[in-house]
């Protein structure tokens, strides 16, 4: 096994990628409570929501209010997902200075999600990138369905690289490879991860996995072996994509933290606080999701009994 890193960065995407697929619409106050609890537990990056059409994603309709009213902890990066200039200006008005754009490597998924081809989608972000530079707003990028698509099937690495090249031309130097449909496997993750790191050494890489077929944490391990040290995850394992048939929850943040700690990899996050946060999330959305630690507890807790 290749030498693993001593630490990783965990990005909490629950307030956006987790809640956007839940039937229960949380109040602004409850969303803020969850965001502030994640920051208090030690997470350094939080995706607070998305500035998209409330008709398309009603769960994200109050992102403006959440961003304006939440307490921002020093040292924590608060970002939001956008799809167009209107979304970026809403983010700016709400006090968010880090925005994420996403382009699907799958043609069918991109058309369904954005009503554009991947090429058209990247081109549409050029104006956004210029505006972000002028306003000193940081931009990150994501290649969704980077490992496979439930509509188009397998997504070749060459197709992913073509999108990365275009995103990089916008001046973006942080890019996530996102397994939107949960179709990735560890060998594929290792291959894609090592290749993009070799081809684009100036990019800060992030991996985003869904646990649709039970390979989420195995894919994290493959990513670690490829040398990637930043991972998106979601409290209580919530999540899914409204535009990707069959996509289920993200890897659970508390499961990721637990695995890292058991392997001697530091996260800087208080796992006990995160477990409490996960249980609160489940209470708010009305039932358990896919978090193993919330069901079984930590090994050290079991051994104390």
C-alpha positions, 0 to 999 in steps of 0.5 A: 500500500502506498504511503497514506497522508498524515491528514486530510481536509473534509468539506461538509456539503450537507446543507446543499447536496444533502438537503437538496434531495430531502422531502422535508424542507428545513427552516432557515433556523435549522439549517443555520444550526446545522451549519454552525454545529459543523463549524464548531466541530472543526470542519474547515469548509462548508457548502451552505447551499445553492443559488438556483431557481427555487422552482427547480430545487425548492429545498434551496430557496432560502439560501440567501437568508441562511447565508446572511443570518448565519454566524461565520466562524473565523478560519472556515470557508463558506461556499455555495453552488451557482449555475449562472451570473444571477446565482453569483450575484445572489451569492455576492449580495448574501456575503458569500465570497466562494462559489462553485460551478459544476459541469457534467462530463456526461452529455445527457446529464448536463442537458438534464441538469443545465439544459446545455451541452458540457461545452456550452456549459463551460462557455457560459461560465466565462462571464462569471469567471471575469466577474468573480475576478473583478469582485474578488470572489473565489471560484472552484469547479466540479466535474460531475458524473466524472466516473459514470452516468446512469443515463450515458453509462461509463464516462471515459477519462479522456472526456473528463480531462477535456472538461478539466482543460476548459475549466482550467482556462477560466483561471480556476485552480480547485477542481472536484471530481464528483461521482454523482451517480455512485458508479465509481470503483477504487481502481478507476478512482486510483487511475483517474486520480493519479492521471489528473494529478500528473497532468494538472499539478497546479490544480488542488484536487477534491473528490466527491463520492456517493455511496450508492453501491457501497463503495464510497469509503473504498473509493476514498482509500483509493483516492488517498493512495493516489495522493488526493487529500481533500474530500466532500462528505455529508452529515448522516449520509444524506444526499442524491441528485434530483437530475440523476436517476438512482443517485443516493446519499453521499459518503457520511461525514462521520464515517469518513472522519471515523475511518481516517482516525482509525487509520491514524489520519488527522482531520481536525474534527471532533468526531463525538460532536459530529455524531451528535450533529448526525443524530440531530440531522436525522431527527430533523429529516425524519429518519435514518439515512446511510451513516454506519457510525450513527447506527453502530457507534465507534469501535472505542465506545464498544470496547469500553462496554 
